[in-house]
Amino acid sequence: MLIMVRDNNVDQAMRVLKKKMQREGIFRELKQRRSYEKPSQRKVREKAEAIRRSRKVARKQAQRDGLLAPSKPKLRPGVAR
């Protein structure tokens, strides 16, 4: 992974690197690899993730079809709007 540092702006380069790592799932993989996960626990986790993904897709499809009202954006504390 290559990140260009322009005008000695290391802070911006670090933000870009962090965003790329987040998008590629490196942080999630590091968290999972911190300790051993038994194969049975892995299957349970992957099945739960698949169910979560399918429910999310179904919810998005229902919103597009007009069966559900669009979800409201979540308000984060400390963020002015």
N, CA, C and O atoms as a GROMACS GRO file, in nm:
protein
  324
    1MET      N    1   0.086  -0.116   0.000
    1MET     CA    2   0.000   0.000   0.000
    1MET      C    3   0.091   0.123   0.000
    1MET      O    4   0.180   0.135   0.084
    2LEU      N    5   0.068   0.212  -0.092
    2LEU     CA    6   0.153   0.329  -0.108
    2LEU      C    7   0.070   0.455  -0.086
    2LEU      O    8  -0.033   0.475  -0.150
    3ILE      N    9   0.118   0.539   0.003
    3ILE     CA   10   0.051   0.666   0.033
    3ILE      C   11   0.150   0.778   0.004
    3ILE      O   12   0.262   0.777   0.055
    4MET      N   13   0.110   0.872  -0.079
    4MET     CA   14   0.196   0.984  -0.113
    4MET      C   15   0.180   1.095  -0.008
    4MET      O   16   0.068   1.128   0.032
    5VAL      N   17   0.293   1.150   0.037
    5VAL     CA   18   0.292   1.262   0.132
    5VAL      C   19   0.321   1.388   0.051
    5VAL      O   20   0.430   1.403  -0.005
    6ARG      N   21   0.224   1.477   0.047
    6ARG     CA   22   0.239   1.600  -0.031
    6ARG      C   23   0.269   1.717   0.062
    6ARG      O   24   0.204   1.733   0.165
    7ASP      N   25   0.366   1.797   0.024
    7ASP     CA   26   0.403   1.918   0.099
    7ASP      C   27   0.431   1.890   0.246
    7ASP      O   28   0.397   1.970   0.333
    8ASN      N   29   0.493   1.777   0.274
    8ASN     CA   30   0.526   1.736   0.412
    8ASN      C   31   0.404   1.734   0.504
    8ASN      O   32   0.418   1.758   0.624
    9ASN      N   33   0.287   1.707   0.449
    9ASN     CA   34   0.165   1.702   0.528
    9ASN      C   35   0.143   1.557   0.573
    9ASN      O   36   0.067   1.482   0.512
   10VAL      N   37   0.212   1.520   0.680
   10VAL     CA   38   0.207   1.382   0.729
   10VAL      C   39   0.071   1.350   0.790
   10VAL      O   40   0.024   1.237   0.780
   11ASP      N   41   0.008   1.448   0.854
   11ASP     CA   42  -0.122   1.424   0.916
   11ASP      C   43  -0.224   1.381   0.813
   11ASP      O   44  -0.301   1.287   0.836
   12GLN      N   45  -0.227   1.449   0.700
   12GLN     CA   46  -0.323   1.413   0.595
   12GLN      C   47  -0.290   1.275   0.539
   12GLN      O   48  -0.381   1.196   0.513
   13ALA      N   49  -0.162   1.244   0.521
   13ALA     CA   50  -0.122   1.113   0.471
   13ALA      C   51  -0.164   1.003   0.569
   13ALA      O   52  -0.207   0.896   0.526
   14MET      N   53  -0.152   1.029   0.698
   14MET     CA   54  -0.194   0.931   0.799
   14MET      C   55  -0.345   0.909   0.794
   14MET      O   56  -0.392   0.796   0.808
   15ARG      N   57  -0.422   1.017   0.773
   15ARG     CA   58  -0.567   1.002   0.762
   15ARG      C   59  -0.603   0.919   0.640
   15ARG      O   60  -0.692   0.833   0.647
   16VAL      N   61  -0.535   0.943   0.528
   16VAL     CA   62  -0.561   0.867   0.406
   16VAL      C   63  -0.527   0.720   0.428
   16VAL      O   64  -0.603   0.632   0.386
   17LEU      N   65  -0.414   0.693   0.493
   17LEU     CA   66  -0.373   0.556   0.521
   17LEU      C   67  -0.475   0.486   0.609
   17LEU      O   68  -0.514   0.372   0.583
   18LYS      N   69  -0.519   0.554   0.714
   18LYS     CA   70  -0.616   0.495   0.806
   18LYS      C   71  -0.747   0.464   0.734
   18LYS      O   72  -0.808   0.360   0.757
   19LYS      N   73  -0.791   0.556   0.646
   19LYS     CA   74  -0.914   0.535   0.572
   19LYS      C   75  -0.902   0.414   0.478
   19LYS      O   76  -0.995   0.335   0.467
   20LYS      N   77  -0.786   0.401   0.411
   20LYS     CA   78  -0.765   0.287   0.322
   20LYS      C   79  -0.764   0.156   0.399
   20LYS      O   80  -0.822   0.057   0.356
   21MET      N   81  -0.698   0.157   0.514
   21MET     CA   82  -0.692   0.035   0.596
   21MET      C   83  -0.832  -0.001   0.647
   21MET      O   84  -0.867  -0.119   0.653
   22GLN      N   85  -0.910   0.099   0.683
   22GLN     CA   86  -1.046   0.075   0.730
   22GLN      C   87  -1.130   0.013   0.619
   22GLN      O   88  -1.204  -0.083   0.642
   23ARG      N   89  -1.120   0.069   0.497
   23ARG     CA   90  -1.197   0.021   0.384
   23ARG      C   91  -1.162  -0.123   0.348
   23ARG      O   92  -1.249  -0.201   0.309
   24GLU      N   93  -1.034  -0.160   0.361
   24GLU     CA   94  -0.989  -0.293   0.324
   24GLU      C   95  -1.012  -0.395   0.435
   24GLU      O   96  -0.988  -0.514   0.414
   25GLY      N   97  -1.056  -0.352   0.552
   25GLY     CA   98  -1.088  -0.444   0.660
   25GLY      C   99  -0.968  -0.493   0.738
   25GLY      O  100  -0.974  -0.597   0.803
   26ILE      N  101  -0.858  -0.420   0.733
   26ILE     CA  102  -0.737  -0.462   0.803
   26ILE      C  103  -0.756  -0.456   0.954
   26ILE      O  104  -0.710  -0.545   1.025
   27PHE      N  105  -0.823  -0.352   1.004
   27PHE     CA  106  -0.843  -0.339   1.148
   27PHE      C  107  -0.929  -0.454   1.202
   27PHE      O  108  -0.902  -0.508   1.309
   28ARG      N  109  -1.033  -0.490   1.128
   28ARG     CA  110  -1.121  -0.599   1.170
   28ARG      C  111  -1.044  -0.731   1.174
   28ARG      O  112  -1.058  -0.810   1.267
   29GLU      N  113  -0.961  -0.753   1.071
   29GLU     CA  114  -0.882  -0.876   1.066
   29GLU      C  115  -0.781  -0.882   1.181
   29GLU      O  116  -0.762  -0.987   1.241
   30LEU      N  117  -0.717  -0.769   1.212
   30LEU     CA  118  -0.624  -0.766   1.324
   30LEU      C  119  -0.694  -0.800   1.455
   30LEU      O  120  -0.641  -0.874   1.538
   31LYS      N  121  -0.813  -0.745   1.473
   31LYS     CA  122  -0.889  -0.771   1.595
   31LYS      C  123  -0.923  -0.919   1.607
   31LYS      O  124  -0.916  -0.976   1.715
   32GLN      N  125  -0.962  -0.981   1.494
   32GLN     CA  126  -0.998  -1.122   1.497
   32GLN      C  127  -0.877  -1.211   1.521
   32GLN      O  128  -0.890  -1.317   1.582
   33ARG      N  129  -0.761  -1.171   1.474
   33ARG     CA  130  -0.642  -1.255   1.485
   33ARG      C  131  -0.568  -1.238   1.618
   33ARG      O  132  -0.466  -1.302   1.640
   34ARG      N  133  -0.617  -1.152   1.704
   34ARG     CA  134  -0.550  -1.133   1.833
   34ARG      C  135  -0.550  -1.260   1.916
   34ARG      O  136  -0.456  -1.287   1.990
   35SER      N  137  -0.656  -1.339   1.904
   35SER     CA  138  -0.663  -1.464   1.978
   35SER      C  139  -0.719  -1.572   1.886
   35SER      O  140  -0.782  -1.542   1.785
   36TYR      N  141  -0.696  -1.698   1.923
   36TYR     CA  142  -0.742  -1.810   1.842
   36TYR      C  143  -0.893  -1.821   1.849
   36TYR      O  144  -0.953  -1.805   1.955
   37GLU      N  145  -0.953  -1.848   1.736
   37GLU     CA  146  -1.098  -1.867   1.729
   37GLU      C  147  -1.123  -2.010   1.685
   37GLU      O  148  -1.080  -2.052   1.578
   38LYS      N  149  -1.194  -2.085   1.768
   38LYS     CA  150  -1.222  -2.224   1.734
   38LYS      C  151  -1.305  -2.229   1.606
   38LYS      O  152  -1.386  -2.139   1.581
   39PRO      N  153  -1.287  -2.335   1.526
   39PRO     CA  154  -1.363  -2.346   1.401
   39PRO      C  155  -1.514  -2.341   1.422
   39PRO      O  156  -1.586  -2.284   1.340
   40SER      N  157  -1.563  -2.400   1.531
   40SER     CA  158  -1.707  -2.396   1.557
   40SER      C  159  -1.754  -2.254   1.586
   40SER      O  160  -1.860  -2.213   1.540
   41GLN      N  161  -1.674  -2.178   1.661
   41GLN     CA  162  -1.709  -2.038   1.690
   41GLN      C  163  -1.702  -1.955   1.563
   41GLN      O  164  -1.782  -1.863   1.544
   42ARG      N  165  -1.606  -1.986   1.476
   42ARG     CA  166  -1.592  -1.914   1.350
   42ARG      C  167  -1.716  -1.934   1.262
   42ARG      O  168  -1.766  -1.840   1.201
   43LYS      N  169  -1.765  -2.059   1.256
   43LYS     CA  170  -1.885  -2.087   1.176
   43LYS      C  171  -2.005  -2.011   1.230
   43LYS      O  172  -2.084  -1.956   1.153
   44VAL      N  173  -2.019  -2.008   1.363
   44VAL     CA  174  -2.131  -1.936   1.424
   44VAL      C  175  -2.122  -1.788   1.391
   44VAL      O  176  -2.223  -1.726   1.355
   45ARG      N  177  -2.002  -1.730   1.403
   45ARG     CA  178  -1.983  -1.587   1.374
   45ARG      C  179  -2.012  -1.556   1.228
   45ARG      O  180  -2.080  -1.459   1.197
   46GLU      N  181  -1.959  -1.639   1.137
   46GLU     CA  182  -1.980  -1.615   0.995
   46GLU      C  183  -2.126  -1.629   0.956
   46GLU      O  184  -2.176  -1.554   0.872
   47LYS      N  185  -2.196  -1.725   1.018
   47LYS     CA  186  -2.339  -1.741   0.990
   47LYS      C  187  -2.418  -1.620   1.038
   47LYS      O  188  -2.508  -1.572   0.969
   48ALA      N  189  -2.384  -1.570   1.157
   48ALA     CA  190  -2.452  -1.451   1.211
   48ALA      C  191  -2.424  -1.330   1.122
   48ALA      O  192  -2.514  -1.249   1.100
   49GLU      N  193  -2.300  -1.316   1.072
   49GLU     CA  194  -2.269  -1.205   0.982
   49GLU      C  195  -2.347  -1.215   0.852
   49GLU      O  196  -2.394  -1.114   0.800
   50ALA      N  197  -2.363  -1.337   0.800
   50ALA     CA  198  -2.438  -1.356   0.676
   50ALA      C  199  -2.585  -1.320   0.696
   50ALA      O  200  -2.646  -1.258   0.610
   51ILE      N  201  -2.641  -1.359   0.810
   51ILE     CA  202  -2.780  -1.325   0.840
   51ILE      C  203  -2.796  -1.174   0.850
   51ILE      O  204  -2.892  -1.118   0.798
   52ARG      N  205  -2.701  -1.109   0.918
   52ARG     CA  206  -2.705  -0.963   0.932
   52ARG      C  207  -2.700  -0.895   0.795
   52ARG      O  208  -2.775  -0.801   0.769
   53ARG      N  209  -2.611  -0.944   0.708
   53ARG     CA  210  -2.600  -0.886   0.574
   53ARG      C  211  -2.728  -0.905   0.494
   53ARG      O  212  -2.774  -0.812   0.428
   54SER      N  213  -2.787  -1.026   0.501
   54SER     CA  214  -2.908  -1.051   0.423
   54SER      C  215  -3.024  -0.965   0.474
   54SER      O  216  -3.105  -0.917   0.394
   55ARG      N  217  -3.034  -0.946   0.605
   55ARG     CA  218  -3.139  -0.859   0.660
   55ARG      C  219  -3.120  -0.715   0.616
   55ARG      O  220  -3.216  -0.644   0.586
   56LYS      N  221  -2.994  -0.672   0.612
   56LYS     CA  222  -2.965  -0.535   0.569
   56LYS      C  223  -3.004  -0.516   0.423
   56LYS      O  224  -3.063  -0.414   0.388
   57VAL      N  225  -2.971  -0.613   0.338
   57VAL     CA  226  -3.006  -0.605   0.196
   57VAL      C  227  -3.157  -0.603   0.180
   57VAL      O  228  -3.210  -0.525   0.100
   58ALA      N  229  -3.228  -0.689   0.255
   58ALA     CA  230  -3.374  -0.694   0.246
   58ALA      C  231  -3.436  -0.562   0.291
   58ALA      O  232  -3.532  -0.514   0.231
   59ARG      N  233  -3.380  -0.503   0.398
   59ARG     CA  234  -3.431  -0.376   0.448
   59ARG      C  235  -3.410  -0.265   0.345
   59ARG      O  236  -3.500  -0.183   0.322
   60LYS      N  237  -3.291  -0.261   0.283
   60LYS     CA  238  -3.263  -0.161   0.180
   60LYS      C  239  -3.357  -0.178   0.061
   60LYS      O  240  -3.407  -0.080   0.006
   61GLN      N  241  -3.382  -0.304   0.022
   61GLN     CA  242  -3.471  -0.331  -0.091
   61GLN      C  243  -3.613  -0.285  -0.059
   61GLN      O  244  -3.680  -0.227  -0.144
   62ALA      N  245  -3.659  -0.312   0.064
   62ALA     CA  246  -3.794  -0.270   0.104
   62ALA      C  247  -3.805  -0.118   0.104
   62ALA      O  248  -3.910  -0.064   0.069
   63GLN      N  249  -3.698  -0.049   0.144
   63GLN     CA  250  -3.700   0.097   0.142
   63GLN      C  251  -3.706   0.149  -0.001
   63GLN      O  252  -3.777   0.246  -0.030
   64ARG      N  253  -3.633   0.084  -0.092
   64ARG     CA  254  -3.636   0.126  -0.232
   64ARG      C  255  -3.773   0.102  -0.295
   64ARG      O  256  -3.819   0.181  -0.378
   65ASP      N  257  -3.838  -0.008  -0.254
   65ASP     CA  258  -3.970  -0.040  -0.309
   65ASP      C  259  -4.080   0.042  -0.245
   65ASP      O  260  -4.194   0.037  -0.292
   66GLY      N  261  -4.050   0.116  -0.141
   66GLY     CA  262  -4.149   0.201  -0.076
   66GLY      C  263  -4.228   0.130   0.031
   66GLY      O  264  -4.327   0.185   0.081
   67LEU      N  265  -4.188   0.010   0.069
   67LEU     CA  266  -4.260  -0.064   0.173
   67LEU      C  267  -4.223  -0.015   0.313
   67LEU      O  268  -4.302  -0.026   0.406
   68LEU      N  269  -4.103   0.040   0.326
   68LEU     CA  270  -4.057   0.094   0.454
   68LEU      C  271  -4.017   0.239   0.435
   68LEU      O  272  -3.970   0.279   0.328
   69ALA      N  273  -4.036   0.317   0.541
   69ALA     CA  274  -3.990   0.456   0.536
   69ALA      C  275  -3.838   0.456   0.546
   69ALA      O  276  -3.781   0.371   0.615
   70PRO      N  277  -3.772   0.548   0.479
   70PRO     CA  278  -3.625   0.554   0.489
   70PRO      C  279  -3.582   0.576   0.634
   70PRO      O  280  -3.646   0.650   0.708
   71SER      N  281  -3.473   0.511   0.671
   71SER     CA  282  -3.426   0.524   0.809
   71SER      C  283  -3.368   0.662   0.830
   71SER      O  284  -3.308   0.722   0.740
   72LYS      N  285  -3.387   0.713   0.951
   72LYS     CA  286  -3.334   0.844   0.986
   72LYS      C  287  -3.185   0.830   1.013
   72LYS      O  288  -3.142   0.730   1.070
   73PRO      N  289  -3.104   0.928   0.975
   73PRO     CA  290  -2.962   0.920   1.007
   73PRO      C  291  -2.942   0.930   1.158
   73PRO      O  292  -3.009   1.008   1.226
   74LYS      N  293  -2.852   0.849   1.210
   74LYS     CA  294  -2.826   0.848   1.354
   74LYS      C  295  -2.750   0.974   1.392
   74LYS      O  296  -2.653   1.011   1.326
   75LEU      N  297  -2.794   1.038   1.499
   75LEU     CA  298  -2.726   1.157   1.549
   75LEU      C  299  -2.613   1.113   1.641
   75LEU      O  300  -2.632   1.033   1.732
   76ARG      N  301  -2.496   1.166   1.614
   76ARG     CA  302  -2.381   1.134   1.697
   76ARG      C  303  -2.361   1.245   1.798
   76ARG      O  304  -2.370   1.363   1.762
   77PRO      N  305  -2.335   1.210   1.923
   77PRO     CA  306  -2.315   1.315   2.024
   77PRO      C  307  -2.189   1.395   1.994
   77PRO      O  308  -2.086   1.339   1.955
   78GLY      N  309  -2.199   1.524   2.012
   78GLY     CA  310  -2.084   1.611   1.991
   78GLY      C  311  -2.068   1.660   1.850
   78GLY      O  312  -1.976   1.738   1.822
   79VAL      N  313  -2.155   1.618   1.758
   79VAL     CA  314  -2.145   1.662   1.619
   79VAL      C  315  -2.256   1.763   1.594
   79VAL      O  316  -2.374   1.730   1.604
   80ALA      N  317  -2.219   1.885   1.563
   80ALA     CA  318  -2.318   1.991   1.539
   80ALA      C  319  -2.376   1.975   1.399
   80ALA      O  320  -2.305   1.943   1.304
   81ARG      N  321  -2.504   1.998   1.388
   81ARG     CA  322  -2.571   1.990   1.257
   81ARG      C  323  -2.643   2.116   1.228
   81ARG      O  324  -2.706   2.129   1.123
   0.00000   0.00000   0.00000
